[in-house]
């Protein structure tokens, strides 16, 4: 039988980042919470918390935290039907759900879905941001219960649903185009024109260039700029060229502040919603909100009518 007081201590330490803050939240002494964690780690034979500033979960600790999230959701649902269960305690911590999402979805269509769900459920949401090609790893490692990902194959223990595709437009300022592409965009010109890249995982610019000009269109210089809105601002300032979500540059293109590198050479990135099956029923409202927001903002999934 799991020691739920100790498991609650682990989850609270990870959520708040320190033993002292967790002790205050649980109304116990720091030595008591340390003892709970130590005894549970000894019983399970594994370290659950990486001590540091902040404290973080080990892989085993992450799985335990996800279990406690589901316990919290079950208790929240039960309390709605049995109000006396809480004993009138209004200080109990609210349910917190861990999610992963790519930065461009977060910067365009995803937040309205979260806002609707949070308002209706009362749950708190903790988002981790990573490239859409890597958010599925957060599910595999037990770090999150659900993720927006570019992976269409279900992660073990998860259900997957196609959301649609986020459309990108390759854009730059008119001055940048005149300076770097006076004779048009070619593989040779791209090799010398600075692009923007979110981080080392971001291969979007490279994949677009290869789709237009073949494998020889690689190795161009890049500024690294980990900000969706920053990409747009940097393009407007003439810092480089980049693929930007169409919804963020539509007005700039219409006003001539930005221009496409190549007319109609957009790129669609398919996105999927993956969610842990054990949480699927209890997070139906979140899934509905995400799918509705995706229908409103994304290109239809492959195989469906527009």
C-alpha positions as CSV (number, residue, x, y, z in Angstrom):
1,X,0.0,0.0,0.0
2,X,1.3,3.4,-1.0
3,X,2.0,5.9,1.8
4,X,-0.2,8.7,0.5
5,X,1.0,11.2,3.0
6,X,4.6,10.7,1.8
7,X,3.5,10.6,-1.8
8,X,1.7,13.9,-1.3
9,X,4.9,15.3,0.2
10,X,6.9,14.3,-2.9
11,X,4.4,15.9,-5.2
12,X,4.2,19.1,-3.2
13,X,8.0,19.4,-3.1
14,X,8.2,19.0,-6.8
15,X,5.3,21.4,-7.4
16,X,6.7,24.2,-5.1
17,X,10.4,23.5,-5.7
18,X,11.6,23.1,-2.1
19,X,11.2,21.1,1.1
20,X,10.5,24.3,3.2
21,X,7.8,25.6,1.0
22,X,6.2,22.2,0.8
23,X,6.3,21.9,4.6
24,X,4.5,25.2,5.0
25,X,1.9,24.2,2.4
26,X,1.2,20.9,4.2
27,X,1.4,22.5,7.7
28,X,4.2,20.2,8.9
29,X,7.8,20.8,9.9
30,X,10.6,20.6,7.3
31,X,12.1,17.7,9.3
32,X,8.8,15.8,9.1
33,X,8.5,16.2,5.4
34,X,12.1,15.2,4.9
35,X,11.5,12.0,6.9
36,X,8.4,11.2,4.9
37,X,10.3,11.4,1.7
38,X,13.3,9.5,3.0
39,X,11.2,6.6,4.3
40,X,9.3,6.4,1.0
41,X,12.5,6.4,-1.0
42,X,13.9,3.7,1.2
43,X,10.7,1.6,0.9
44,X,10.6,2.0,-2.9
45,X,14.3,1.5,-3.3
46,X,14.7,4.6,-5.5
47,X,15.4,8.3,-5.3
48,X,12.3,10.3,-6.0
49,X,13.6,13.9,-5.7
50,X,16.7,15.5,-7.1
51,X,17.7,17.9,-4.3
52,X,18.6,21.3,-5.6
53,X,17.3,24.8,-6.2
54,X,14.6,24.1,-7.3
55,X,14.1,20.5,-6.3
56,X,12.9,18.4,-9.2
57,X,11.5,14.9,-9.7
58,X,13.6,12.0,-10.8
59,X,12.1,9.7,-13.5
60,X,10.6,7.6,-10.7
61,X,9.4,10.7,-8.9
62,X,7.7,12.0,-12.0
63,X,5.6,8.9,-12.3
64,X,4.6,9.2,-8.7
65,X,3.7,12.8,-9.2
66,X,1.5,11.9,-12.2
67,X,-0.2,9.3,-10.1
68,X,-0.9,11.9,-7.4
69,X,-2.4,14.2,-10.1
70,X,-4.9,11.5,-10.9
71,X,-5.6,10.9,-7.2
72,X,-6.3,14.6,-6.9
73,X,-8.7,14.6,-9.9
74,X,-10.6,11.6,-8.4
75,X,-10.9,13.3,-5.0
76,X,-12.0,16.6,-6.6
77,X,-14.7,14.7,-8.5
78,X,-15.8,12.9,-5.4
79,X,-15.9,16.0,-3.3
80,X,-18.4,17.5,-5.8
81,X,-20.8,14.7,-5.0
82,X,-19.8,14.3,-1.3
83,X,-19.1,17.9,-0.1
84,X,-18.6,16.6,3.5
85,X,-15.5,14.8,2.4
86,X,-13.4,17.9,2.6
87,X,-14.6,18.6,6.1
88,X,-15.0,22.3,5.2
89,X,-11.2,22.6,4.5
90,X,-10.8,25.5,2.1
91,X,-7.0,25.4,2.2
92,X,-6.5,22.1,0.4
93,X,-4.2,22.5,-2.7
94,X,-6.0,22.7,-6.0
95,X,-5.4,20.0,-8.6
96,X,-2.4,20.8,-10.9
97,X,-2.1,19.2,-14.3
98,X,1.2,18.9,-16.1
99,X,1.1,19.4,-19.9
100,X,3.7,19.8,-22.7
101,X,3.2,22.0,-25.8
102,X,5.3,23.4,-28.6
103,X,6.1,27.2,-28.4
104,X,4.3,28.1,-31.6
105,X,1.0,26.5,-30.5
106,X,1.3,28.2,-27.2
107,X,1.9,31.5,-28.9
108,X,-1.1,31.1,-31.3
109,X,-4.1,28.9,-30.6
110,X,-3.5,26.8,-27.5
111,X,-4.0,29.3,-24.6
112,X,-7.7,30.0,-25.3
113,X,-8.4,26.2,-24.9
114,X,-6.5,26.2,-21.6
115,X,-8.3,29.3,-20.3
116,X,-11.7,27.7,-21.0
117,X,-10.8,24.5,-19.3
118,X,-9.2,26.1,-16.3
119,X,-12.2,28.4,-15.8
120,X,-14.7,25.5,-15.9
121,X,-12.6,22.9,-13.9
122,X,-10.8,25.1,-11.4
123,X,-7.7,23.1,-12.1
124,X,-4.3,24.7,-12.3
125,X,-2.1,24.0,-15.3
126,X,1.7,23.7,-15.5
127,X,3.1,23.9,-19.0
128,X,6.4,22.7,-20.3
129,X,7.5,24.0,-23.7
130,X,9.5,22.0,-26.2
131,X,9.7,21.4,-29.9
132,X,6.7,19.5,-31.3
133,X,9.1,16.8,-32.3
134,X,10.1,16.3,-28.7
135,X,7.0,16.9,-26.5
136,X,6.1,13.2,-26.8
137,X,9.3,12.4,-24.9
138,X,7.7,14.2,-21.9
139,X,4.9,11.7,-22.0
140,X,7.3,8.7,-22.3
141,X,9.2,9.9,-19.3
142,X,6.0,10.4,-17.2
143,X,6.6,14.1,-16.9
144,X,3.2,15.1,-18.2
145,X,-0.3,13.7,-18.6
146,X,-1.0,15.2,-22.1
147,X,0.9,17.0,-24.8
148,X,0.6,18.7,-28.2
149,X,3.0,16.9,-30.3
150,X,4.1,16.2,-33.9
151,X,4.1,12.5,-33.3
152,X,1.1,10.7,-34.8
153,X,1.9,7.3,-33.4
154,X,0.5,6.9,-29.9
155,X,3.0,6.8,-27.0
156,X,2.6,3.7,-24.9
157,X,-0.3,4.2,-22.6
158,X,-1.7,7.2,-24.5
159,X,-4.5,7.9,-26.9
160,X,-3.7,10.1,-29.9
161,X,-6.0,12.5,-31.9
162,X,-5.2,14.5,-35.0
163,X,-5.6,18.2,-34.4
164,X,-4.8,19.6,-37.8
165,X,-1.7,21.5,-39.1
166,X,-0.2,24.8,-38.1
167,X,0.6,26.7,-41.3
168,X,3.8,28.6,-41.6
169,X,4.8,31.4,-44.0
170,X,8.5,32.0,-44.8
171,X,8.9,35.8,-44.2
172,X,11.4,38.6,-44.1
173,X,11.3,42.4,-44.2
174,X,11.4,44.1,-47.6
175,X,14.8,45.6,-46.8
176,X,16.2,42.1,-45.9
177,X,14.9,40.7,-49.1
178,X,16.5,43.5,-51.1
179,X,19.8,43.1,-49.3
180,X,20.1,39.3,-49.4
181,X,17.9,38.2,-52.3
182,X,18.2,40.9,-55.0
183,X,17.9,38.3,-57.7
184,X,15.4,36.1,-55.9
185,X,15.6,33.3,-53.4
186,X,18.1,30.6,-54.4
187,X,20.0,27.9,-52.6
188,X,23.2,30.0,-53.0
189,X,21.6,33.1,-51.6
190,X,20.1,31.2,-48.7
191,X,23.5,29.9,-47.7
192,X,24.6,33.4,-46.9
193,X,21.3,34.9,-45.5
194,X,20.8,34.7,-41.7
195,X,17.8,32.7,-40.6
196,X,16.2,32.5,-37.2
197,X,16.1,29.3,-35.2
198,X,14.3,28.6,-31.9
199,X,17.0,26.3,-30.6
200,X,19.1,23.4,-31.7
201,X,16.1,21.1,-32.0
202,X,14.4,23.5,-34.4
203,X,14.7,22.1,-37.9
204,X,11.7,24.0,-39.5
205,X,13.7,26.5,-41.5
206,X,16.0,23.7,-42.7
207,X,13.2,21.4,-43.7
208,X,11.5,24.2,-45.7
209,X,14.7,25.1,-47.5
210,X,15.3,21.4,-48.4
211,X,11.7,21.1,-49.7
212,X,12.3,24.1,-52.0
213,X,15.8,23.5,-53.2
214,X,16.9,20.0,-52.2
215,X,19.5,18.7,-49.7
216,X,22.1,21.3,-50.9
217,X,20.1,24.0,-49.1
218,X,21.6,23.4,-45.7
219,X,24.1,25.0,-43.4
220,X,22.8,28.6,-43.6
221,X,23.7,30.9,-40.7
222,X,21.2,31.2,-37.9
223,X,20.4,33.5,-35.0
224,X,19.0,31.5,-32.1
225,X,15.9,33.2,-30.6
226,X,13.6,31.1,-28.3
227,X,10.5,33.2,-28.7
228,X,7.5,32.8,-31.1
229,X,6.6,36.5,-31.0
230,X,10.4,37.3,-31.1
231,X,10.6,35.6,-34.5
232,X,8.0,38.1,-35.9
233,X,9.7,41.1,-34.3
234,X,13.1,40.0,-35.5
235,X,11.8,39.6,-39.0
236,X,10.2,43.0,-38.9
237,X,13.6,44.5,-37.8
238,X,15.4,42.8,-40.7
239,X,17.4,40.5,-38.4
240,X,16.8,37.4,-40.5
241,X,14.2,35.3,-42.3
242,X,12.0,32.6,-40.7
243,X,8.9,30.6,-41.0
244,X,6.3,32.3,-38.9
245,X,2.8,31.0,-38.0
246,X,0.4,32.5,-40.7
247,X,-1.9,33.9,-38.1
248,X,0.9,36.0,-36.6
249,X,2.1,37.6,-39.8
250,X,-1.2,37.9,-41.8
251,X,-1.6,41.6,-41.0
252,X,2.1,42.4,-41.5
253,X,2.0,40.7,-44.9
254,X,-1.1,42.6,-45.9
255,X,0.5,45.9,-44.9
256,X,3.8,45.1,-46.7
257,X,5.8,45.2,-43.5
258,X,6.8,41.6,-44.2
259,X,6.9,39.7,-47.5
260,X,7.1,36.0,-48.3
261,X,10.4,34.6,-49.4
262,X,8.6,32.6,-52.1
263,X,4.9,33.2,-52.9
264,X,2.6,30.4,-51.8
265,X,5.5,28.3,-50.5
266,X,3.9,27.7,-47.1
267,X,4.7,24.8,-44.8
268,X,2.1,22.9,-42.8
269,X,3.2,21.1,-39.6
270,X,0.7,18.4,-38.4
271,X,-0.1,18.4,-34.7
272,X,-1.6,15.8,-32.5
273,X,-3.1,15.6,-29.0
274,X,-1.7,12.7,-26.9
275,X,-3.2,12.0,-23.5
276,X,-2.5,9.4,-20.9
277,X,-5.4,6.9,-21.1
278,X,-5.8,6.8,-17.3
279,X,-6.5,10.5,-17.3
280,X,-8.6,10.5,-20.5
281,X,-12.0,10.3,-18.8
282,X,-11.2,12.9,-16.1
283,X,-9.7,15.3,-18.6
284,X,-12.5,15.1,-21.2
285,X,-13.2,18.8,-20.8
286,X,-9.6,19.6,-21.6
287,X,-9.6,17.4,-24.7
288,X,-12.8,19.0,-26.0
289,X,-11.4,22.5,-25.5
290,X,-8.2,21.6,-27.2
291,X,-9.9,20.0,-30.2
292,X,-12.3,22.9,-30.6
293,X,-9.5,25.5,-30.5
294,X,-7.6,23.4,-33.1
295,X,-10.6,23.2,-35.4
296,X,-11.0,27.0,-35.2
297,X,-7.3,27.8,-35.8
298,X,-5.5,25.0,-37.7
299,X,-5.6,23.6,-41.2
300,X,-7.9,20.5,-41.2
301,X,-6.2,17.1,-40.5
302,X,-5.1,15.1,-43.5
303,X,-8.0,13.1,-44.9
304,X,-10.8,15.5,-43.8
305,X,-12.7,18.0,-45.7
306,X,-11.9,21.7,-45.2
